Amino acid sequence: MLDYTKPEPITLKNHPEFTEKWLAERIEEDTTILGLGELVVIERERRQDKAGRLDFLLADPEANQRYEVEVQLGATDESHIIRCIEYWDIERRRYPGYDHCAVIVAEDVTSRFLNILGLFAGNIPLIAIQLNALKVGDQIVLDFVRVLDRVSLRRDDETDVQAAATDRPYWIGRASPKTVGMVDEVLAIVNEKAQADLQLNYNKYYIGLQDGVRSRNFIYFTPKKQFIHVFAEVSEKQPWVERFEETGLAANVRDRHVRITVSPKEMEKNRELLTELLQKAVEEYQH
């Protein structure tokens, strides 16, 4: 049996023991406490030319994602927001091959600044996390709550300056003929429901869709040597993730998309479920 204990909220700012350095060490020890997944610490206190130091540069290598994280004890303020966005901009320009996201962590993300941060939604990929420190008995608990989630532009609404156009031979060399052939199979499934046939659009970092005039990347792909990642934009994401996980396939949520990792053998075995997901994405996009 568990006993109920009422936690006591405490403030870390100006605390003699639980300092910002102490907090940074806890994050470095276990990045999952931020609620962003299992991330790799690329660098802590990363020096920025003429712009100070970035608290954390974190990465999800599997998703080609980097997070520029700024941590502040107490309430967030103007300088905190500006600094975080500035570091994000420096890193994305320096390493354009990655998908970058700015992350603000503070003990108090006030409603005023939450409204300001919300104005950036769709223009700057930004996550705001409020840290709640709680004293439970003789222990301290850190509770990280995401109060503003990343809202990114649809891929077909983005200006893909970074995603330089490539071609099919490029992807066959980068991945394999077999996995690029899997993309062809998925395209055929998509076109069974599409109002007008879509074609593949080969970019440097992914293979998207186009209608002959503009990008239509509600579904896109990143082929590897032995498997492909399929990204499908649907409204109800978690139920789809659970259905695919029940079959043994790796699945998770990436921004607006459900990401499925599938090999040629797994694709044959799970073709019916994959078709259902893809055609649901087509149906939602067209309506």
Secondary structure, 3 states (H helix, E strand, C coil): CCCCCCCEEECCCCCCCCCHHHHHHHHHHCHHHHCCCCCEEEEEEEEECCCEEEEEEEEEHHHCEEEEEEEEEEECCHHHHHHHHHHHHHHHHHCCCCEEEEEEEEEECCHHHHHHHHHCCCCCCEEEEEEEEEEECCEEEEEEEEEECCCCCCHHHCCCCCCCECCHHHHHHHCCHHHHHHHHHHHHHHHCCCCCCCEEEEECCCEEEECCCCECCCEEEEECCCCEEEEEECCCCHHHHHHHHHCCCEEEEECCEEEEEECHHHHHHCHHHHHHHHHHHHHHHHC
